[in-house]
Amino acid sequence: MPNFEPTVQAARERLDAVRPDDYASTRNALDGAVTRLSPYLTHGLLSLTEVYNAVHARHALQPQHKLVFELGWRAYYRHVWAHLGEGIHQSIHPGLLLDNAYQSEMPLDVLEARTGIPAIDLAVRELYETGYIHNHARMWLASYVVHLRKVHWHAGAQWMLGYLLDGDQASNHLSWQWVAGTGSSKPYLFNADNVAKYAPEPWHSPGTGIDTSYEAMDALARGTQPLYLRHDARQAGAGFIPPALYTSPLLCDGAGGDDVRAAWRVPDALSGQALAGRPVWLHHPWALASADTSGFDDVLHIGVGLEGCQSDSPWSARRWDFVTHGLAAQTTSTLALWWGSVEQIAQALQHAASVRWQPDPHVDGALGQMQMLLKEVNPQCDVGPQASVCLFEPVEKYCRSFSEWWKKTRLTGT
């Protein structure tokens, strides 16, 4: 089982272990040489540029290398998000069936890992137990949920997002759309033979509902009836109860919950007194890494969480624990992590000389509001996001496909 420590050191150790040619030849196998860098990329402990430069320095990468393509997919999904905004939560174009032909709720047997299909149940258990699933297993799980169980892709995407340590809204939701066929030219289908080819024996699923031909799978995907489940699969045991999801770290309960809650507090009027006249760097859940503050003296590092960013995307205690420990490692020791509304955070920061942060689309809207509030109460405060370097040159025109975007971008910022 993968283990992820929310530190720059752990991220760099994993980065140093990347072997791009092994990755290219074995990445589809569940025991292949995948990088497992995604939680560190999502939460800002690494950037795409850092990954490319570090790997390229040891193993000269051609632009067409499979690893570069995969970095490109992450950048492309951010490109789509930048153009569509909240539109990524809607089907980009019609899939095999109308949206209303799909259920809006996840089936209980899937949530409890008791479908009777090892490839599905093991993927769900791994999601809960580690906060990570191999990309191929994610595709199997998404395909099963959408095409065989007739659940709308967005319901599945929101469910998975809450448990993934690497849960990036663009990569997660647009990957589900790719599988569903609402964001790609055709839906992704799989069967038991595909599982047997790429997964170890415990995942093999002979004699189950996925043990059929691709022609039969295609017919099932185009039909409106969900896959029939054996009676024993529906009734088998109590299942694997999904861990709870929380919209705030202050609500976390269970293993590690006390430590998470104790690390955070809601700032009050007194919270900002130590900030008077001093530069501040904000670390947020999508920017856990240490910051380049070489142009500032006596910088205070504060970790912040904004409740408005989590209202529609609750997280598991495991993910809150990852983020909490990652933020605590970067925060000035005399200050707690701050959790609150945009207004509360802005009030606590109003006496700072400057406030900077690493931009990220998950928080850009909320931090943009905070910036406006701060400028209203303290026009002298130098407040705004820090410029960042992109690995791929931005493409201004919206590209409907990765191939179109790939032709127009180029590697830069290296």
N, C-alpha and C positions, 0 to 999 in steps of 0.2 A: 504494500500500500504506500502511495506517495506521502511524504511528510513535508510540509511547507512552513519554514520559519520566516516571520515577517521582518527580515533584516536585509540590509544591503549586502552584508557579507554572504548570507545564504544565497541571495540572488546571484552574486558574482561567482560563487562556487559552482552553482548550477550552470551558469553561462560558460565558465571555463571547461565544463565537461561536455559541451556540445560538439558533436562530430558530424558536420553537415552532410558528408557523403553517406554515412551510416543512416542518418535521418532520412535522406532522400530515398534510400533503397528499402528501408524497413518501417517507415512511419505508419503504414496502414495496419500493421500488426499490433495487437494490444500489448505485446511484450517487445515492441520495436524500440528503436533509439530516438524516441520523441524527446523534445527539449524540456517540457514541463516548465516553461518560462512564463506561461500565460498569467498566473496570479501576480507575478512580479511586474508584468507589463500593465495589467489592469490597474493595479494600485500604485503605479508610479515609482516602484523601486528600480525599474529599468525603463529605458526608452527604446524605441525601435532603432534609433541611431546608435545607441550604445551597444545593442545586440549585434547589429550589422558590423560596426567597427571592430568589436572584440573578436568576432568569428572570422571576419575578413583578414584581420592581422595575422591569424594563425593558419587559416586555410583560405587561400585566395578564392573569393566567390565571383563567379560570372553572374551578370545580371539575370540570366535565365535559370540560375540554380533554383532547385525546388524550395530551399529554405528562404531565398529572397522572394519567391512567389508568395509564400505563406505570410511573410512580413507584409507583403503588398496587399494581401487579402484583408489584413487588419486595417491598413490605411484606407483601402477602398471602402470598407464598411463605414469608417468615419466620414469619408467623402459623401456617401449616401445619406448618412445621418445629418451632415451639415446642410444638405440640400432639402431633405424631406422633413427634418425636425420630428415632430410628434407623428408624422406620417409613417414612420417605421413601425408604429403600433397598428397599422392597418395594412391589409393586403395590397401590395404594390400593383398587382394585376390579378385577374381571376386565375384560380387554380383549376383542379380537375372538377370540383363541385362548387356551387355557390356557398358563400360564407355561412348562410343560415342552415346549410345541410349538416353542419358540424355542431357537436355539443360544446357548451361553454364551460363545463366543469370537468376536471380530471377524474377518471374512474377510480373508485376506492381501491380496487385490487392492484392497480398500477401504483398508487401512492403507498400502499402497504407491501409492495414487492411480492405479490402472491398471484401473478398471472399464470404461473405454471410454465412459463417460458424462461429457461435459465438465462438466456442472453439479455432479457429485459429485467428480470428480477435482480440479477447480479449488478447490472448497471445502476439500478435505483439504489440498491444497498451501498454501492461504492460512492454514489453521490452523497448520501447521508453521512457515511462514515468518514469520508476524506474531504469532501468539498471539491472533488475533481473527478472527471471521467475522461478517458481517452476519446479523442475526437471521433474515431470510427464508431465507438459505442454510443456516443451522443447521437450520431446519425441514425443508428439502428433504433435507438429509443424514440427519437423524434418521428421517424418514419412509421414505427409501430403505432404511436399515439395518434398521429394524424390520419394515416391512410388505412389502418386496420381497425382502430377503435373509434374513428370518426370524431376526434376531438379537435376543435379549432386550434391552429398553430399558436395563436397568441396565448391561449390558456396554458399550453405546454411550456411556452417560452417564459412566461411569468413565474410558473412553478419552479422551473430549473434555475432561473436567475437568482432566486432567494437562497439557494444552497451552494452555488458555485463560488469558490474563492476567486475565480477569474471572471465573474459575471459582469461582462461589459454589455450595455444595452444594445449597442450597434452590432457587435459580433454575435451575441446570443440571438437576438430577435431576427436579424437578417439571415443567420444560419438556419433558423427554423423556417423562415420563408423560403430559403433555397431548397430545403428538404420538401416543403409543402408544395413547391411548384408555383407559389405566388410571387417569388422573387427570382425565378430562374426559368430557363426555357422548357424544363421538364421536371417532374417530381423525382425524388430519390426513393428507390425501392430496394429491398434486400430480401434475402431468404436464409434458410438454415445452412445452405451450402456456403454462402458468403461468410457467415459466422464461423463455420468450421475451418475455413481457409485462413482466417486472420486472428482467431481467438484461441486461447488454451482450452483444453478438454472440458473443464467444468462449465464453460459457456455454451458448449454445443447443445443444440436444441432439436434433436431428431424426434419425430412423432408429435410435434407441436403444431400450432396454427401457422407457423412460418416455414414449416417443412413442406414446401411446394415449389412449383416452377415460377419463373418470373412472369410468364403469361398469366398464371392464376393470380399472382400478386397484383398485376396490373388490373385485372378484372375486379378484384376486391377493392382496390383503391378507387376505381371509377364507380363502384356501387355505393348506395346510400346506407346499407346495413353494416353495422359494426361486426367485426370478426366474432364468431361464436366461441364462447369459452366453455371448456369442459366443466361439468358440475363440480368435480373435485378441485379444480383450480379456483373456482369462485369461492368455495367453502373452506379451502385449506387453511387451517390454523388462524391465529390472531393477526398474522402478518407482521411486518416490520413497521412500527408506528413512526410516521414522519416526525422529525424534530420540529419544535415550534419555530415560527418566524416572528421577528420583532421589528417594529418600525422605529425603535429607539434603543440605544444601548442601556438606557436607564430602566428598561423593562426586562432585560435579559434574565432568564431564570435557568436553573439546572446547573450542569457541570461548568464551572468557570464563570457562571453568571455573576456571582458576588464580586469577583475581581474586576469584571468588566464594568459593573455598575459603580464600584468604588472609584474608578479612574476618572469618571466623567462628572461634571457638575454644570448647572445652569448659571451663567455669569450674572452678577448683579451690578449695581452702580459702583461698588467698591472694587470690582474685579479689574477695572482698567486703571486704577491709580498708579500701579507700578509701571504702566506703559507711557505715562506722561512724558512727551518729548523724545521718545525712543522709537527707533525703527522696529517694525514687527514683520516677521515672516509667518504666514499661515500655512500650516500643513493640514490637508483635508484627506478624506479616505481614499481619494484617487491620486494623491501625491504624498506618499509616505517617505520618500527619499530625502536625504540631507540636501540643503539648498546651497547654491552658490551665492553667498552674501558678501563676497570680497569687497564690494563697493560700499558696504555699510559698517559702521562701528557699533559695538554694544547691542547687537540684534537680539531681540526676544523671539523665541520660536514657540508658537502656540498651535496646538492641534484643535481643530474645530469640526463639528458635525452640524449640519443644517437640517432641521427636522423636515422642512419642505421637500428635500431631495429624497426622503425615504418613505413618504406617505403612501406612495403607490408601489414601492419596491421593498418590502420588508426582507430582512436577512436572518439567517440562522445564527444561533449563538456562536457557532464555530467561526463564521465570517466576522461577526462583531469582535470576537476575541483576536482574530488575525489583525484587523484594522486597529483595534485599541492598543495592542502591544507594538504594532508598527509606528503609530503616532507617538506613543509614550517614549519611544526610543529617540525621537527627534525633538521632543518638547523640552523647553527650559524647565528644569526640575522643580522650581518654586511655583510653577503654575500648573493647575490641573487642566485636563482636556475640557474644552467648552462644548456644550451641547445646547442648542436653542434655535429660536426663530431668527430670521434675517435681522429683524429689528433688535432683538436682544444682543446678538453678536455685534451689530453696528454700534449700539450704545456702549458696550464694553470697550470698543476700540476707539472711541471718539477723541481721546486725548493723545493718541499715538502720533509721532512725527511722520511716519510712513507705514503703509501696509501693502505687502506684496504677496503673491502666491503663484503657483504653477497653474495655468489654465487647463481645464478639462471640461468637455461638454456635459458631463454629469452634474457639474456644479456651476458652470459658467453663468447660467441665468440667475441663480440665487446670489452668487458673489457679485454679479453685475448690479443687482438691486442693492446689495450692501454698500457697494461703491458709491452709488448715488446718494444713499442716506448719509454716509460718512462725509461726503463733500458738502452736503447741506448744513451739517452741524459744525464741520471743521474744514472750511475751504482751503486752509493751509496744508492739510494732510496730503501727502503724495501717495495716492492710493490707486492700485490697478494691478493687472496680471503682469507677470514677467514674460518677456518674449521667449519663445521656445524654438528650437531648431527641428525641422521636419526631415525625415529620411527621404521621403518622396516629394517631389515638387508638386505643390497644389495644382489641381485642375479646376479652372473656374466653371466650366460648363458641366452640368450634371450628366454623368455617364450612366446609362441604364445597365451596363454589363461590365464585369471586371476586365474583359478583353479590350473593350473600348477605352476604359480608364488606363489600362496598362500601356496602350499605344501612345497615350498623350502625356503620361508622366515620365519622370526619369529620376534616378537616384541622385540625391543632393544632400547637403548637410553632413557629409562624412568628413 
